[in-house]
Amino acid sequence: MAETVGFGVVGAGVIGPTHCEAILATPGAELVAVCDTDAIRAAHLGERFGVPHYSDLAAFLALPGLRAASVCVPSGLHASVGMQIATAGKHVLVEKPLEVSLQAADRLIETCNRAGVKLGVISQHRFAPDVLKIKQAIESGEFGPMVLGQAVIKWYRTQEYYNSGQWRGTWTLDGGGALMNQGIHYIDLLQWLMGPVVQVRAATLTRTHEIEVEDLGLAILEFADGAMGTITGSTSIYPGLPERLELHGRNATAIIEADLLKTYYRRAELGEVGDYGFSDRLAKTVEPGPAGAGGAANPAAIGNSAHSLQVADFLAAIQHDTRPAIDGAEARRPLEIILAIYQSARTGQAVTLNTTL
């Protein structure tokens, strides 16, 4: 029987409790402590989960039994905090995004490699059963050549949400807006399912909030195999709609909404549908979920079940000395896409990505 691994959580903000709950829900993982530079917030989180709390990271890292730590601090601090954890010999599980620049991301990856510890990055939507089902179908050839992939994240955040933390909506610590913070999960799924992105063209703007970064972004993608794609990401769409992924191949179409497969058409079942397609015969088969459900309108409403699946994967990597499903190299890919989108939006030019990494 594999030994229990002691986990800690650094950061007592919105996502910190989700990590605590996910650790507690994962057999073989034990929540042993929490830490936040704000002593009051650290105390509240520690008392909520019945574990010791710290406001000093060095003291937290010296705790006997601590072998891994979740990094739940503002995005622009992921590398600095993660490197301190790694240097102390602890495994590092980072909330998305990996960092807000490729340079900082690479420093964290190198530090973890040098320290001989595991680095995992949260991308919990990859563990959703319906997402895995479509991933397997694409890899088996059921879709045939891919034609078009689209990620649509039409979420809603109030100005009060951005005002709730000085880091929110800033380039330095948030790293971007609707694409970097809210859209990164489905951008990651899009590139994971469709393959490497080789070029992006994009436009962004700040439409309804007083923030430095974008609350609306649009991008056109070219994938390595010649397929095309689009990304729409926003925090200005009232009242907040479920995120959606549309995947179209020569022989199949799948539409995933809030991680659930809502539409799945396969040529193997339908056969040829006529010169004018099937659209005139389509019937609405699944009622859409309620507007504003889950994280679309409230980040605190995101459940911990998918996080728990990723904690379990990270735990197994520690126990069996294997690679986490989403390590630093994997998490670097959506970060590179988003940064290329921002570059294209600034310059008005297409940006070519390095697909050899």
C-alpha positions in Angstrom: 0.0 0.0 0.0 1.4 3.4 -1.0 2.2 5.8 1.8 0.1 8.8 2.6 1.5 12.1 1.2 1.1 15.2 3.2 -0.1 18.2 1.2 -0.2 21.9 2.1 -2.0 24.8 0.4 -0.3 28.2 -0.1 -2.9 30.9 -0.7 -6.2 31.4 1.2 -8.1 33.2 -1.6 -11.0 32.0 -3.7 -9.4 28.8 -5.0 -7.5 27.8 -1.9 -10.5 26.1 -0.2 -11.1 24.1 -3.4 -7.6 22.7 -3.2 -8.1 21.9 0.5 -11.4 20.1 -0.3 -9.8 18.2 -3.2 -6.9 17.0 -1.1 -9.3 15.8 1.6 -11.4 14.0 -1.0 -8.3 12.1 -2.4 -7.4 8.8 -0.8 -3.7 8.7 0.1 -3.5 12.5 0.3 -3.5 14.3 3.7 -4.0 18.0 4.2 -1.4 19.0 6.9 -1.2 22.8 6.8 -2.2 26.0 5.0 -0.3 29.3 4.5 -1.1 32.8 3.5 0.9 36.1 4.0 -2.3 37.5 5.5 -2.3 35.9 8.9 -6.1 36.4 9.4 -7.0 34.7 6.2 -4.5 31.9 7.0 -6.1 31.4 10.4 -9.6 31.3 8.9 -8.6 28.7 6.3 -6.7 26.6 8.9 -9.6 26.7 11.3 -12.1 25.8 8.6 -10.2 22.6 7.7 -8.8 21.9 11.2 -5.1 22.1 10.2 -2.1 24.3 11.3 -1.9 27.7 9.6 1.1 29.8 8.8 1.8 33.3 7.5 5.5 32.6 7.0 6.3 30.4 4.0 9.7 29.2 5.4 8.0 28.0 8.6 5.3 26.3 6.6 7.8 24.5 4.5 9.7 23.3 7.5 6.7 21.4 8.8 7.4 17.7 9.3 5.2 15.6 7.1 4.8 18.2 4.3 5.8 16.6 1.0 3.8 18.6 -1.6 2.1 22.0 -1.8 -0.5 23.6 -3.9 0.3 27.1 -5.1 -2.9 29.2 -5.0 -1.5 32.7 -4.9 -1.9 35.4 -7.6 -0.8 34.1 -11.0 2.2 36.4 -11.3 3.6 35.0 -8.1 3.4 31.3 -9.1 7.0 31.0 -10.1 8.5 32.8 -7.1 6.4 30.8 -4.6 6.7 27.6 -6.5 10.5 27.8 -6.7 10.7 28.3 -2.9 8.6 25.2 -2.4 10.8 23.2 -4.9 14.0 24.4 -3.4 12.8 23.1 0.0 12.4 19.7 -1.7 8.6 19.6 -1.8 6.6 18.7 -4.9 4.7 21.6 -6.5 1.1 21.7 -7.7 0.3 25.1 -9.3 -3.2 26.5 -9.9 -3.6 27.7 -13.5 -2.0 29.4 -15.3 1.6 28.1 -14.9 2.8 31.7 -14.8 2.1 35.0 -16.7 5.3 34.9 -18.8 7.2 32.2 -20.5 10.4 33.3 -18.9 9.0 32.9 -15.4 7.3 29.6 -16.4 10.7 28.3 -17.6 12.4 29.3 -14.4 9.9 27.3 -12.4 10.2 24.3 -14.6 14.0 24.4 -14.4 14.0 24.8 -10.6 11.7 21.8 -10.2 13.8 19.7 -12.5 17.0 20.7 -10.7 15.4 20.0 -7.3 14.1 16.6 -8.4 10.5 17.3 -7.5 7.3 16.9 -9.5 5.6 19.9 -11.0 1.9 19.7 -11.8 -0.4 22.4 -13.1 -4.2 22.4 -12.6 -6.1 21.8 -15.8 -8.9 19.7 -14.2 -11.2 19.8 -17.2 -9.0 17.3 -19.0 -10.2 14.7 -16.5 -13.9 15.1 -17.3 -15.3 11.8 -18.6 -16.9 13.3 -21.7 -13.8 15.2 -22.6 -11.7 12.0 -22.3 -14.3 10.2 -24.4 -13.9 12.7 -27.3 -10.1 12.7 -26.9 -10.0 8.9 -27.3 -12.4 9.2 -30.3 -10.2 11.8 -32.1 -7.0 9.7 -31.4 -8.7 6.5 -32.7 -9.5 8.3 -36.0 -13.2 8.4 -35.6 -13.3 12.1 -36.4 -11.1 11.8 -39.5 -9.1 14.9 -40.4 -10.0 17.7 -38.1 -11.6 20.8 -39.8 -12.5 23.3 -37.1 -12.2 23.7 -33.3 -13.8 26.5 -31.3 -13.5 27.5 -27.7 -16.2 29.8 -26.4 -16.0 31.3 -22.9 -18.8 33.8 -22.4 -18.6 34.5 -18.7 -19.6 37.4 -16.5 -17.7 39.2 -13.8 -18.7 42.4 -12.0 -16.5 45.3 -11.4 -16.7 44.4 -7.7 -15.1 41.0 -8.6 -12.0 42.9 -10.0 -12.0 45.3 -7.1 -11.9 42.5 -4.6 -8.2 42.0 -5.0 -5.6 44.5 -6.1 -4.0 41.9 -8.3 -7.1 41.2 -10.3 -7.3 42.6 -13.8 -3.6 43.6 -13.8 -0.9 42.6 -16.3 1.7 42.1 -13.5 -0.1 39.6 -11.3 -3.2 38.5 -13.3 -1.2 38.3 -16.5 -4.2 39.2 -18.6 -8.0 39.1 -18.4 -10.7 37.0 -19.7 -8.4 34.8 -21.8 -5.6 34.3 -19.2 -7.7 33.9 -16.1 -11.1 32.5 -17.2 -10.5 31.2 -20.7 -7.3 29.3 -20.2 -9.0 26.0 -19.3 -10.9 25.7 -22.5 -8.0 27.1 -24.5 -6.0 24.2 -23.1 -8.7 21.7 -24.0 -8.8 23.1 -27.6 -5.1 22.7 -28.2 -5.0 19.3 -26.4 -7.8 17.9 -28.6 -7.0 19.7 -31.9 -3.2 19.5 -31.8 -0.4 22.2 -31.8 -1.2 25.8 -32.7 1.2 27.2 -35.3 -0.2 30.7 -35.8 -2.7 33.1 -34.2 -4.4 36.4 -35.3 -6.3 38.2 -32.6 -8.0 41.3 -31.3 -8.8 42.2 -27.7 -10.5 45.1 -25.9 -11.7 46.3 -22.5 -15.4 46.9 -23.0 -17.3 46.9 -19.7 -14.8 47.0 -16.8 -12.3 49.5 -15.4 -9.2 47.2 -15.6 -5.8 47.1 -17.3 -6.5 43.9 -19.2 -9.0 42.6 -21.7 -12.6 41.6 -20.9 -13.2 40.5 -24.5 -10.8 38.6 -26.8 -11.2 37.0 -30.2 -8.6 34.9 -32.0 -8.3 32.9 -35.2 -6.0 29.9 -35.0 -4.1 27.7 -37.5 -3.3 24.2 -36.2 -0.3 22.2 -37.3 -2.4 19.8 -39.4 -4.0 22.6 -41.3 -7.3 22.8 -39.4 -8.6 26.1 -38.3 -9.9 27.3 -34.9 -11.4 30.2 -33.1 -11.4 31.4 -29.5 -13.9 33.8 -27.9 -13.3 34.8 -24.3 -15.1 37.4 -22.2 -16.1 38.4 -18.7 -18.7 40.9 -20.0 -21.4 38.5 -21.2 -24.5 38.9 -18.9 -25.4 36.8 -17.0 -22.6 34.4 -17.7 -23.1 31.4 -20.0 -21.6 27.8 -19.8 -18.3 27.5 -21.5 -18.4 25.5 -24.8 -16.1 23.5 -27.0 -17.0 22.6 -30.6 -14.9 20.0 -32.4 -15.6 19.3 -36.1 -13.9 16.6 -38.1 -14.5 15.2 -41.6 -16.5 12.4 -40.0 -17.8 13.7 -36.7 -18.9 16.7 -34.7 -18.9 17.0 -30.9 -20.1 19.9 -28.8 -19.1 20.0 -25.1 -20.7 22.4 -22.8 -19.5 22.9 -19.2 -17.6 19.6 -19.6 -20.7 17.6 -20.7 -21.1 16.2 -24.1 -24.3 17.8 -25.5 -24.1 17.0 -29.2 -22.3 14.1 -30.9 -22.9 13.3 -34.6 -20.9 10.5 -36.3 -20.8 9.6 -40.0 -20.6 5.9 -38.9 -24.1 6.3 -37.5 -25.8 8.9 -39.6 -24.3 8.0 -42.9 -24.3 10.6 -45.7 -26.9 13.3 -45.0 -27.5 14.7 -48.4 -26.3 17.6 -50.5 -27.6 20.2 -48.2 -26.5 18.6 -44.9 -28.5 17.8 -41.9 -29.2 21.2 -40.4 -32.7 21.4 -41.7 -33.6 18.2 -39.8 -31.9 19.0 -36.5 -34.0 18.8 -33.3 -33.0 20.3 -30.0 -32.0 17.2 -28.0 -30.7 18.6 -24.8 -31.9 21.6 -22.8 -29.1 24.1 -22.0 -28.0 24.4 -18.4 -29.2 27.4 -16.4 -27.5 30.7 -17.2 -24.9 31.6 -14.6 -24.4 28.0 -13.5 -21.0 27.1 -12.0 -18.0 29.3 -12.6 -19.6 31.2 -15.5 -21.0 33.8 -13.1 -19.3 32.8 -9.8 -15.8 31.4 -9.5 -16.5 30.3 -5.9 -19.2 27.9 -7.3 -16.6 25.7 -9.0 -16.8 22.2 -7.5 -13.8 20.2 -6.3 -14.5 16.8 -7.9 -12.3 17.5 -11.0 -9.6 19.0 -8.9 -9.6 15.8 -6.8 -9.1 13.7 -9.9 -6.0 15.8 -10.7 -4.8 15.7 -7.2 -5.1 11.9 -7.4 -3.0 12.0 -10.7 -0.4 14.2 -9.0 -0.3 11.9 -5.9 0.3 8.9 -8.1 3.1 10.6 -9.9 4.8 11.2 -6.5 4.2 7.7 -5.2 5.3 5.9 -8.4 7.8 8.5 -9.7 5.9 9.0 -12.9 5.1 12.1 -14.9 1.9 14.1 -13.9 -0.7 14.3 -16.7 -0.3 18.1 -16.8 3.4 18.9 -16.1 5.2 22.1 -16.8 5.7 21.4 -20.5 2.0 20.6 -21.0 0.9 23.7 -19.1 3.3 25.9 -21.0 1.4 25.2 -24.3 -1.9 27.2 -23.5 0.2 29.9 -21.9 2.2 30.3 -25.1 -1.0 30.5 -27.1 -2.5 33.2 -24.9 0.6 35.3 -24.9 0.7 35.0 -28.7 -2.9 36.2 -28.8 -1.9 39.3 -26.7 1.1 40.0 -29.0 -1.1 39.7 -32.1 -3.7 42.0 -30.5 -1.0 44.6 -29.7 0.8 44.5 -33.1 -2.1 43.8 -35.4 0.1 41.1 -37.0 -0.2 37.3 -37.1 2.1 35.5 -34.6 3.8 32.2 -35.3 4.3 29.8 -32.4 7.3 27.5 -31.7 5.8 24.0 -31.9 9.1 22.1 -31.3 9.1 22.7 -27.5 
